[in-house]
Amino acid sequence: MAATITMPRLMAVGGGALAELPGTLQRIGLSRPLVVTDPFLVHSGPLERATAFLDRAGIRWNVFSETVADPTTAVVEAGARRLAEGHYDCLVAIGGGSSIDTAKGMSVLFANGGKMRDYKVPAEIPNPGLPIVAIPTTAGTGSEVTRFTVITDTETDEKMLIAGLACCPLAAIVDFELTLSMPLRLTADTGLDSLTHAIEAYVSRRANPFTDGLAKSAMRLIARNIRTACAEPSNRAAREAMMLGATTAGMAFSNASVCLVHGMSRPIGAFFHVTHGLSNAMLLPEITAFSVPAALERYADCARAMGVADEDEGNQAATARLLDELRRLNHDLEVPTPRAWGIDGARYEELLPVMAQQALASGSPANNPRVPAAAEIIELYRRVYG
Ligand SMILES: [Fe+2]
């Protein structure tokens, strides 16, 4: 079956790419941006530099800076109202995945009306949204190139997956220099998120030859640079590799989907407010161990791409090395278990049935090489608790 590939129309990639913002808008005929960011970035270097470029080009802009980590329906609705109050022709999202995901939600609501939950997967989004130019300041979510957004329903605490062309930015500016000041924990968590994207895109039942190359390239870049980026924050080569890895992993999973790790990760984030990359990392080794028997060769390829197995090594040995490496990475980057992170055991146990149900409802587990039933998901949650 032919794969349908969704990507931004225009991208500026590399150190200093932020300067391309006005030119990028002009090239695609946009002139009235609402800038979407978070309160911490308002007086920070990246936002001030981005808006200075706009001022110099004579582009009038306004800012919506009320985004929150793990964007909520309440914030997205407030943002869509702001959008309706002005005469904007696009959104410029600058920040981590939360700012970009918020802009996507705003664009979808502005163009389609209704409530965010009306567009929860598997629902379709009828109208393309307002154009988005995405500028990531972390190397992780890949949201700058994906056709997904994840919005938490304020009423139910559910992290809803929303997907479609309307969620894919029209343009992306991928400038690794914006990540040079990221603190260690953020570097590790976002980097592990992008490694999870690359692995899940490659083993997904919806993987295709187009996404395979992107996923392997992303694994190569991320696995070989994540420790250096954490240990030496100003190492430009490592930061550039991580940024490129995050964006290419985003392109891969946007067109091949994520699998069981992401499916199980979203409920942990929604109920216990564990950051997205960290909840993925808590799950990645055990979920990989569960899934390996169903896709031995694919996981062996991951080990080879990550540089932990030789090209001529057998699949069994290579997948054993992959599991070792994923556990070692969690150890080296100080990823806690849910228990060590502080999640109460009784509350966790009590929520397992609803977490498993939400994981399955997201559709992501159905893309996994080994598709678990609800009872197996509950058992896996118990295994990772620690
Ligand atoms: Fe992710």
Residues whose N, C-alpha, C, O or C-beta is under 5 A from the ligand:
A	BS01	LIG	D193
